[in-house]
Amino acid sequence: MSEQSATELVHGRRFPIGAERVPGKGVHFRVWAPEKKTVKLVMNAQGKDADPQTEIELQSEGNGYFSIMSPDACAGSLYRYLLDDDPQPYPDPASRFQPQGPQGPSQVVDALSFEWTDAAWPGIEAHGQVIYEMHIGTFTHEGNWLAAAKELPELAALGVTVLEIMPVADFPGRYGWGYDGVNWFAPTRLYGTPDEFRYFVDQAHAVGLGVVLDVVFNHLGPDGNYLSKFSSDYFTTRYRCDWGDPLNFDGPNSGAVREYVLANSAYWIKEFHLDGLRLDATQQIFDSSAENIIAAIVQAVRSAGTPRKTFIVGENEPQDAKLFLPSERGGFGLDALWNDDFHHTAMVAMTGRADAYYSDYRGVAQEFISTFKRGFLYQGQWYSWQNKTRGTPGLDMPPTKFVNFIQNHDQLANSGSGKRVHSMTSPNRYRALTTLFLLAPQTPMLFQGQEFAASSPFFYFADHKDEIAHLVERGRSDFLAQFRALATPEMQARLPDPGDPQTFTASKLDLNERNQHQEEYALHRDLLSLRRNDPVFQASQQSHRIDGAVLSQDAWVIRFFGENSGDDRLLLVNLSRDLRLVPAPEPLLAPPKDCVWDAMWFSDDPRYGGTGMPRWPLKGLWYLQGESAVVLQPINQAKDGVDHEQ
C-alpha cells in the first residue's frame, strides 16, 4: 500500500493534499513541503481575520508531507502555513477556496454538505455532442454561477449538449480569462462560492447539459503563485514553456508533483460532478516518463468519473495524433482535439486574409472537403509558417476525434479588434459557412454569443498589478504584431489595454440580443436540430460515410451516405458568385436509383435573413446561388405523386 493510500485510509481523506473535513473527527490538513523542517498551521477557526489566530505544528510523515487532524477547525475556518523561519504565512497549495483572492488566507470548505440531485445523470461520451465554450465572468451581466445557471434551459433548447467552461482556478485581480490561475483547487471567488459552482453543474445536468472544465497544467500565473515556497521541485528548468516555468513531471521529486496534478484532475470530477476536462496547450506539458502525465490524467479522470462516462478534449497546436490514440496504440487516450485547421481555412474563406498563422491556408473547396473526410489538414506535411513539418498521421480517426470551430476565445481576441466573425464577412457567406460548420461530422464548438451574432467583442483582459500589467500589455502587442496589419503604428495604438476595466466590461454578452437577432438565432437552432434529428447527418458523426468533390475553386459538394439506398443527403456550398453546373460530370451529384434531388434546407431562407431561393430544379441543370448552402434529399419520382415537369 502506498503512503498516500495509507493516509487516505487512516484519516478518511478523499484526496492526498489540502484541508478536508472528516466526519466525526474535524478537519485534516496535509501539505507537501519536502525541503522544510517545520510547517505550522496558522488558523482563524471562526473564519474571520479579526479572530485570534492559533498556531499548530504539523507532523512530518517522513516523506516530504506534513499533516495534522484539527478537531477545532470547521467549514469556513481561515488558515495559512508558516514554513520554517519565514515570517510570512502562505495559502495552502491545494486550497479549496480563496475568499480574499490568491494573496489572502485559504478557507476550509465542506464538500460533503451539498445536496446533489443528479444521481441518475449518466455522464457524456464523445459521440453526438455540441460544445459551447463559456467564460462565466462575461456570459451574463452579473458574471457569476447563479446568473449563468438561469440561462441553462435556453442553451439546452438551442441544441447545445456540453458546456466547456474557461478556467476557474483562482487568479489575482477583478477579472481575467483564467489561464493565469495560481490556486488550482480553488474556484475563483469572482464567480461565487464552490457550492454555487456545484449548483451550476447540478442545474446543467437537470436540463441535460454536460459540463467540462478547461484546466491549465502547463504553467501557473505570474502573481500569487507560492508553490515554490513549499518546494523548488514543483517546477523544472529542463524545458522551456512560453508562459512561465513548466511543471516538473519527470525530474527529481516529481512523484509528488504528478500526484498534485492527478489529484486535481480527479477532484473536479468527484467533488463538482464535472463530466470531463479540456487540457490547455498540451504541447507545453513536458514529460519523458514511461507514463506520460497526460495519459495519467486521462486515467485519473476516467477512474474518478466511474460509473459515469467522461469526456476529455485537448488543445495541441502541433496536432499530434498520439494524444487521441488509445493506449494500446501508444497514445494518451483523449477523446478529441481542437481542430485549428478547420478554423484557419474557414477564416481565410470568410475574410480573404491569409497572414501570419493563416498563411498556409487558401480557404478553397478542396480544403473543406479534406477537413470533412480527414479532420486535420496538416498530418505531417511541410508547414511554411513554422518552417517545419506539422502534424502526424491520423487518416483513420473517426470524426468525433476532432472539435471544429469558427470562433473561440483565442481567435476572437487575436483579431486585435475582438470582432465577431459575422462582422468580418458577408451575411450570406457567414450563413453558408455556418451551415457547413454545424452539419460537419466532426464535433462543433460554439463560442458564447455566436448563436445570436453577438454585437459585443471578446478581448483579452487581465487585471494585474502595474509592473505585471505593463509586461502583459507589451507581450500582447508583440504577439499580435505577427499580423502585418496589426503591426502598424496606427493599429498598435488602438489595441485594447488588457488591464483596462472597460476592456472586460465591453466583452460581456447582452443576452437580450437573442430576441433582437432572431434570424441568426433561428439559423443555429434549426441547423442543430437538423444535425441531431436527421438520421443521415446523425449517422455521419460515427463513420466515414461521406465523400466530397470540388465543383469550382469556391464551390463543392459533400455527400452523406445513408444506411439504406435512397437515404443520402447532399450538401452544396458555394462561396463565390452564382454557379451554373454546365455540364456536371461528377458522380456524387447523381441521385439514388429512381429518385431526384430536392431541397430540404437552404441558408438563404428568409427566416435566417436571406433573400430566398428559387424552387430547386428537379430536372435539368443546377443553378447554385452565390454565397449560399443548400441541403438536398432524394425523393422517389414514382411514389411522391408530384408532377416534376419543369
Secondary structure by P-SEA (a helix, b strand, c coil): ccaaaaaaaaccccccccccccccccbbbbbbbccccbbbbbcccccccccbbbbbbbbbccccccccccccccccccbbbbcccccccccccccccccccccbbbbbbccccccccccccccccccbbbbbbbccccccccccaaaaaaaaaaaaaacccccccccccccccccccccccccccccccccccaaaaaaaaaaaaaabbbbbbbbbcccccccccccccccccccccccccccccccccccccaaaaaaaaaaaaaaaaacccccbbbbcccccccccccccaaaaaaaaaaaaaccbbbbbbbbbcccccccccccccccccccccccaaaaaaaaaaaccccccccccccccaaaaaaaaccccccccccccccccccccccccccccccccccccaaaaaaccccccccccccaaaaaaaaaaaaacccbbbbcccccccccccccbbbbbcaaaaaaaaaaaaaaaccccccccaaaaaaccccccaaaaaaacccccccccaaaaaaaaaaaaaaacccaaaaaaaccccbbbbbcccccbbbbbbccccccbbbbbbbccccccccccccccccccccbbbbbcccccccccccccccccccccbbbbcccbbbbbbbbbcccccccccc
